[in-house]
Structure formats: structure tokens, C-alpha cells
Amino acid sequence: EDQVTQSPEALRLQEGESSSLNCSYTVSGLRGLFWYRQDPGKGPEFLFTLYSAGEEKEKERLKATLTKKESFLHITAPKPEDSATYLCAVRGGKAAGNKLTFGGGTRVLVKP
Amino acid sequence: DTAVSQTPKYLVTQMGNDKSIKCEQNLGHDTMYWYKQDSKKFLKIMFSYNNKELIINETVPNRFSPKSPDKAHLNLHINSLELGDSAVYFCASRYRGETQYFGPGTRLLVL
């Protein structure tokens, strides 16, 4: 069965203090690793999809990277508006029903 | 120009009642999903429909019954509600690519 573990569970940062979130996964036939951002009371908002080891994607202060066992979401010089829960998910192959398996998320709080 | 919408946003009800949650997407996607997010924030898939056909049915009590009247709609009916059903339910949709787009969620509280 596909598994996703995110660490840390919570992260407190000062504005401008860069950090990284970890997503470790085991999946049969990876068909994509996804990062979502979820604000309180809202649905997950898509950020990135990574498909193969070595791939990187960037959006503003966020950069996602992928290896064969884990993905990192780097937050560079964060601002208070980057405060949210960041969710990682993997999509397995047909044997897994092509479904998304989510990790428990990392709650990020950026203080001004 | 809402992409994935759900109604109602909040639902408070008594144990034993039957309730429905509706989901609509205007993205032209052909696959739709229902997820449950518990108090610990884990998102778990419940069902998936592709072109009105059920393709994923996780281990969900048969009190939960999805219905897809057309490609743009996927409703969730829950019979005999229990306390443990309290959670946030999210609808999502996907086209042929990998990315799923989520609705705003329905917060269900069973008293």
C-alpha cells in the first residue's frame, strides 16, 4: 500500500527564515508527486507536480524537489502569507487504483 | 467562475439522520472524487467516478453512497449518520492529466 509521511508536523518560522519541508514516500509505480497548500477552512490548492527523480519546480518563494524516496518543499525568505498547511500526495499506478495518497501535512506559521 | 463547488458548506445534524452533499465542477473534467479529512487533517479518498462510472471505492461503510447524474456532478448521500462521520468532506475533479482540483469542503458535524 502506498504511504506518505511528512515532517515536521509543524514549523514556526520568522519572516525571512528559509526552511524545508520533507515528504517521504513509498509507492508502486509513481505517477506523480503533488504538493498542495491548504488554508484554514478551505480546500487544498494545487502547487506542483513532480514526476521523476531530479525534477525541480519553482513558484515564487517555493521550490519543490524530488528524489526516488522523498520530496522537499523549500520555502525561501518566507512571508506571513506563506502560513498554511502544506500537503504532499503521491499517485500510484493502476494497481493502486490511480488514487492520490496524502501525508498528514506540515503546518507552517510565519511570524512577522 | 467557480471551478469545483460544494453545497452545503456547513451541515449540522443529529445521529441517525440521512443527508446529502452536492458537488459540481465546471472545468469539463471527466473524473471526480470524494475525500474525507478527519480531525488530524489526513485526507483519505473515498470514491472516484469517471464519466459517471464508479472506478474507486475504498473501504467505506455502505451507508455512504455516491451518485453521479452526469460528468459535472458527483453527490454523496449518507444514511444513518454516526458521530464518527463528523469530518470535512472534499470533492475534487481531474481531467486526463494528473492534477486534482479540490472544492472548498463541506463541514459535517453529527450531534
Interface residues (C-beta under 8 A of the other chain):
Chain A: R31 G32 F34 Y36 G41 K42 G43 P44 E45 F46 T49 T85 L87 A89 R91 G97 N98 K99 L100 T101 F102 G104 G105
Chain B: V4 K40 K41 F42 L43 K44 I45 S48 I55 I56 E58 F90 A92 E98 T99 Q100 Y101 F102 G103 P104 G105
